[in-house]
Amino acid sequence: MIACRQVLGFLHDGAYEIRTGNREGGIIKVENAIQLLRELNSTKLANNIEQYLLLIK
């Protein structure tokens, strides 16, 4: 449960930072979320988010 909150927090904060102009900080947070998802064996979701991240880089 705590890991899910961390993932959501990283995704939310990262998306907000990317949208408000802090791309580097936002991308780092989204990458942290992707890493946590992989550790939780949610590879499909991690891959989908990674594809999104590649689109906006």
Secondary structure by P-SEA (a helix, b strand, c coil): caaaaaaaaaaaaaaaaaaacaaaaaaaaaaaaaaaaaaacaaaaaaaaaaaaaaac
